Amino acid sequence: MHETKSFVWEPPIDDVIKIKFDASFNRYSRRSCSGIIAQNKEGLVMASCTVLRETR
């Protein structure tokens, strides 16, 4: 069984951009998904990207 954790977003200090990423892989379907998000201290999304891949 997988454990799920919840986190509360905390803004970065000053003019720093906070970058977070995550990824997962399904070994049976051989598919993966990864994502990245960059936010400023107001929580405004400055950039984001999601990538889906299938390995043959």
C-alpha positions in Angstrom: 0.0 0.0 0.0 1.3 3.5 -0.9 1.5 6.2 1.7 0.2 9.7 0.8 1.6 12.8 2.5 0.0 16.3 2.4 2.1 19.4 2.5 1.1 23.0 3.0 2.7 25.4 0.4 5.0 28.0 2.0 6.1 31.0 0.0 9.8 31.6 -0.7 11.6 34.5 0.9 12.1 37.8 -0.9 12.5 37.6 -4.7 13.3 33.9 -4.8 11.4 31.6 -7.1 10.4 28.3 -5.6 10.7 25.3 -8.0 9.0 22.0 -7.2 8.9 18.8 -9.3 7.5 15.3 -9.1 7.5 12.2 -11.2 6.0 8.7 -11.3 6.5 5.6 -13.3 4.2 2.6 -13.9 6.4 -0.4 -14.5 3.5 -2.5 -16.0 2.4 0.0 -18.6 6.0 1.4 -18.9 4.6 5.0 -18.8 5.9 7.9 -16.8 4.8 11.4 -16.0 6.8 14.2 -14.6 5.9 17.8 -13.8 7.6 21.0 -12.6 6.2 24.3 -11.3 7.9 27.6 -10.4 6.1 30.0 -8.1 7.0 33.4 -6.7 6.3 34.6 -3.1 2.7 35.5 -4.0 2.1 32.0 -5.2 1.9 33.2 -8.9 2.9 30.4 -11.3 5.8 31.7 -13.3 6.3 28.6 -15.3 5.1 25.0 -15.4 5.5 21.9 -17.5 4.2 18.3 -17.6 5.8 15.5 -19.6 4.2 12.1 -20.4 6.3 9.3 -21.8 5.8 5.8 -22.9 8.7 3.4 -23.2 8.5 0.5 -25.6 
